[in-house]
Structures are given as structure tokens and as C-alpha cells.
Amino acid sequence: MKKAIKYILAIILVLFIASNSIYFKKLSDVKASAAKQFDAAKYARNYLNTQLIPAADKAPQADDLLAILKSSPDTAFKTYSHGLDIGNIRFFMVQGQGTVTAVDENDIYILTKDKQALKIAIEYVFGNALRDAPGLININDFTNTMDLNNIAAEVDKIVRAEVLPPIKSKIKTGDKLTFAGAFELNQEHINLDKIEVIPAILKIDK
């Protein structure tokens, strides 16, 4: 008799747990929830058109920024750099013009008016530079880091698909180039000899 009671109680317990583990949602509610999922591609397109490009148009000239980085790096970092993460890696917006001195599969090499050597990336356009450099995205506006990572990836994807192909097919040594974009520096180990700009704007001057 005692065993039977134990079995009955055990069955009741299992049924109770099962009934509280299963729940149902309206299909309309599920669809509404899915519709509210973050659209990184749409956000990236809007960000590029309404925030990144205007920020690039207002960015410091490369010669001016590099001069400040050489003479007063602390001032340069405090005034012009941004980053979503706490750390030594910071991002700068920059614009300028230069003469193409060489081109390879990864970069365009230029000399600016003041004879500053820079690289413009044309192959490996990845990372957070274009997302973070303008300092316009607030990390607190997002519920998870995946959305932020997807924004960076989608912005880079637009650049690879739309900004770079027309240039890569035509660029050659001796061309005059106008550019605007972003680059990263480590504020504890500043190396101005290997700056590589990730372009948001890139055009050959006629």
C-alpha cells in the first residue's frame, strides 16, 4: 500500500513539473517578437549614410592629425579618438588627399601633401574602426554585443561591395586620391609608420 502511494505521488509530481514546463504562445505573438529582432544590415546602411559619411566629411586632415600625434599624442587621443571598449586601442577619423606611390592586392600606398606615408586598405576591410571612430554609437543603446559586432560587419561589407570595387579596377601609381575613413592606434605603443586607413570615401581625382 505504501509503495502504491509513493508511486502515485511520484506520478503526480512528474505531471506537475511537466505541466509547468510546457507553455503555449499565440502565433501572432511569436511573429511579432521575430519582427522586432535587430536588423543589423538596415542599421548599418542608415548609420553609414546619416552618421559615418557626415563624420568623415568633418574629419581632421591627415597631415594635421599626424602632426598632432607626433608633437602631442595625449592631446590627439583625447581630442580625436574614440572607442567603445576600455583599453589602449583607439580609433580616429581622418580625411585627406595623396599621390599613389604603389598598389598591391591589399593596399594603396600614398604620400600626402606633407609627404606623410599612408596605406589605404582595399582588401582586408574588417574590424570596428568605421563603427567606433566617429564616437556616435552608444554601447548602452544595445542589449547585447552581438548586435554591435553585426553593425561593424555590415558596415565593412558595404565598403567592400560598393566603395572599393570601382577604385580597385582603375587605381594606378601616380593617381591623385581623395579619401576619408578610420584607422586604429594603440595609445601605449604608438606606431605612425604603419597606419592603415579603412576607407568610407575613396575616389580618384581627375
C-alpha positions as CSV (number, residue, x, y, z in Angstrom):
1,M,0.0,0.0,0.0
2,K,2.8,2.4,0.9
3,K,4.6,1.6,-2.3
4,A,1.4,2.3,-4.3
5,I,1.1,5.7,-2.6
6,K,4.7,6.5,-3.3
7,Y,4.2,5.7,-7.0
8,I,1.0,7.8,-7.1
9,L,2.8,10.7,-5.5
10,A,5.8,10.3,-7.9
11,I,3.4,10.3,-10.9
12,I,1.6,13.4,-9.6
13,L,5.0,15.2,-9.1
14,V,6.2,14.4,-12.6
15,L,2.9,15.6,-14.1
16,F,3.1,18.8,-12.1
17,I,6.6,19.6,-13.3
18,A,5.7,18.7,-16.9
19,S,2.7,20.9,-16.8
20,N,4.7,23.9,-15.6
21,S,7.5,23.3,-18.1
22,I,5.2,23.5,-21.2
23,Y,3.6,26.7,-22.2
24,F,2.0,28.0,-25.4
25,K,2.2,31.3,-27.2
26,K,0.0,32.8,-29.8
27,L,1.5,32.5,-33.3
28,S,0.9,36.2,-33.7
29,D,3.0,37.0,-30.6
30,V,5.8,34.8,-31.9
31,K,5.8,36.6,-35.3
32,A,5.7,40.0,-33.6
33,S,8.7,39.1,-31.5
34,A,10.6,37.9,-34.5
35,A,9.8,41.1,-36.3
36,K,11.4,43.1,-33.5
37,Q,14.7,41.3,-33.9
38,F,17.6,43.7,-34.6
39,D,18.2,44.3,-38.3
40,A,22.0,45.0,-38.4
41,A,22.1,45.5,-42.2
42,K,19.4,48.2,-42.1
43,Y,21.0,49.9,-39.1
44,A,24.4,49.8,-40.8
45,R,23.1,51.3,-44.0
46,N,21.4,54.2,-42.1
47,Y,24.5,54.7,-39.9
48,L,26.8,54.9,-42.9
49,N,24.6,57.4,-44.8
50,T,23.4,59.6,-42.0
51,Q,26.3,59.5,-39.5
52,L,29.6,57.9,-40.8
53,I,29.8,59.9,-44.1
54,P,28.9,63.2,-42.5
55,A,31.5,62.5,-39.8
56,A,34.1,61.6,-42.5
57,D,33.4,65.0,-44.2
58,K,34.3,66.8,-40.9
59,A,37.3,64.6,-40.0
60,P,40.7,66.3,-39.5
61,Q,43.1,66.4,-42.4
62,A,45.6,63.6,-42.3
63,D,48.6,65.9,-42.3
64,D,47.2,68.0,-39.4
65,L,46.2,64.9,-37.4
66,L,49.6,63.2,-37.9
67,A,51.4,66.4,-36.9
68,I,49.5,66.5,-33.6
69,L,50.0,62.8,-33.0
70,K,53.8,63.4,-33.3
71,S,54.0,66.6,-31.3
72,S,51.3,66.0,-28.6
73,P,50.0,62.4,-28.7
74,D,48.0,62.8,-25.5
75,T,46.1,65.8,-26.9
76,A,45.5,63.9,-30.2
77,F,44.0,60.9,-28.4
78,K,41.9,63.0,-26.0
79,T,40.5,65.2,-28.8
80,Y,40.1,63.0,-31.8
81,S,40.0,59.3,-30.8
82,H,37.1,57.2,-29.7
83,G,36.4,53.6,-28.8
84,L,33.5,51.6,-27.3
85,D,35.8,49.4,-25.2
86,I,38.0,50.3,-22.3
87,G,41.6,49.7,-23.4
88,N,44.5,51.1,-25.3
89,I,43.1,50.6,-28.8
90,R,41.5,53.8,-30.1
91,F,40.1,54.8,-33.4
92,F,40.5,58.1,-35.4
93,M,38.5,59.6,-38.3
94,V,40.7,61.2,-40.9
95,Q,40.4,62.6,-44.4
96,G,42.9,63.8,-47.0
97,Q,44.5,63.7,-50.4
98,G,47.6,62.0,-51.7
99,T,49.6,60.7,-54.6
100,V,49.6,57.0,-55.2
101,T,53.1,55.6,-54.9
102,A,52.3,51.9,-55.2
103,V,49.4,49.4,-55.3
104,D,49.3,45.8,-54.3
105,E,46.5,43.3,-53.6
106,N,46.0,44.5,-50.1
107,D,46.7,48.3,-50.0
108,I,47.1,51.5,-51.9
109,Y,50.2,53.4,-50.7
110,I,50.1,57.2,-50.9
111,L,52.1,60.2,-50.0
112,T,50.2,63.2,-48.7
113,K,50.9,66.8,-49.5
114,D,53.3,67.0,-46.5
115,K,55.0,63.7,-47.6
116,Q,53.3,61.5,-45.0
117,A,53.2,57.9,-46.0
118,L,49.8,56.1,-45.5
119,K,48.2,52.9,-46.6
120,I,44.6,52.6,-47.7
121,A,43.1,49.2,-47.2
122,I,41.4,47.7,-50.3
123,E,41.3,44.0,-49.4
124,Y,41.1,43.3,-45.7
125,V,38.3,45.7,-44.6
126,F,37.3,44.2,-41.3
127,G,37.1,45.3,-37.6
128,N,35.5,48.1,-35.6
129,A,37.3,51.2,-37.0
130,L,34.4,52.6,-39.0
131,R,31.9,51.8,-36.3
132,D,33.8,53.3,-33.4
133,A,35.9,56.1,-34.8
134,P,33.2,58.8,-35.1
135,G,32.1,58.2,-31.5
136,L,28.4,58.3,-32.4
137,I,27.3,54.9,-31.3
138,N,26.4,54.5,-27.6
139,I,27.0,51.0,-26.3
140,N,24.2,51.5,-23.8
141,D,21.6,51.6,-26.6
142,F,22.2,47.9,-27.3
143,T,21.1,44.9,-25.3
144,N,24.0,42.6,-26.5
145,T,27.4,42.8,-28.0
146,M,26.4,40.6,-31.0
147,D,24.3,43.4,-32.4
148,L,27.3,45.8,-32.1
149,N,29.5,43.2,-33.8
150,N,27.0,42.8,-36.6
151,I,26.8,46.5,-37.2
152,A,30.6,46.7,-37.7
153,A,30.5,43.6,-40.0
154,E,27.7,45.1,-42.1
155,V,29.3,48.5,-42.5
156,D,32.5,46.8,-43.6
157,K,30.5,44.7,-46.0
158,I,29.0,47.8,-47.7
159,V,32.5,49.3,-48.1
160,R,33.8,46.1,-49.7
161,A,30.9,45.8,-52.0
162,E,30.4,49.4,-53.0
163,V,33.3,51.7,-52.2
164,L,36.3,49.5,-53.2
165,P,35.5,47.8,-56.5
166,P,35.4,50.9,-58.7
167,I,38.8,52.0,-57.3
168,K,40.5,48.6,-57.4
169,S,39.7,48.2,-61.1
170,K,41.3,51.6,-62.0
171,I,43.8,52.8,-59.5
172,K,47.4,53.0,-60.6
173,T,50.7,54.6,-59.5
174,G,50.7,58.4,-59.9
175,D,47.0,58.8,-59.5
176,K,45.7,61.5,-57.1
177,L,43.4,60.1,-54.5
178,T,40.9,61.6,-52.1
179,F,40.0,59.5,-49.1
180,A,38.2,59.6,-45.8
181,G,37.9,56.8,-43.3
182,A,39.2,55.5,-40.0
183,F,42.3,53.9,-38.5
184,E,43.3,52.5,-35.2
185,L,46.3,53.1,-32.9
186,N,47.5,51.7,-29.6
187,Q,47.9,54.7,-27.3
188,E,50.5,52.8,-25.3
189,H,52.6,51.7,-28.3
190,I,52.1,54.4,-30.9
191,N,53.4,53.5,-34.4
192,L,52.7,56.1,-37.0
193,D,54.8,54.3,-39.7
194,K,52.1,51.6,-40.3
195,I,48.8,53.5,-40.3
196,E,46.3,51.7,-42.5
197,V,43.1,53.7,-43.2
198,I,39.8,51.8,-43.6
199,P,38.0,53.9,-46.2
200,A,34.4,55.1,-46.1
201,I,35.0,57.5,-49.0
202,L,37.5,56.8,-51.8
203,K,37.8,58.4,-55.2
204,I,40.4,59.1,-57.9
205,D,40.8,62.8,-58.6
206,K,40.5,63.8,-62.2
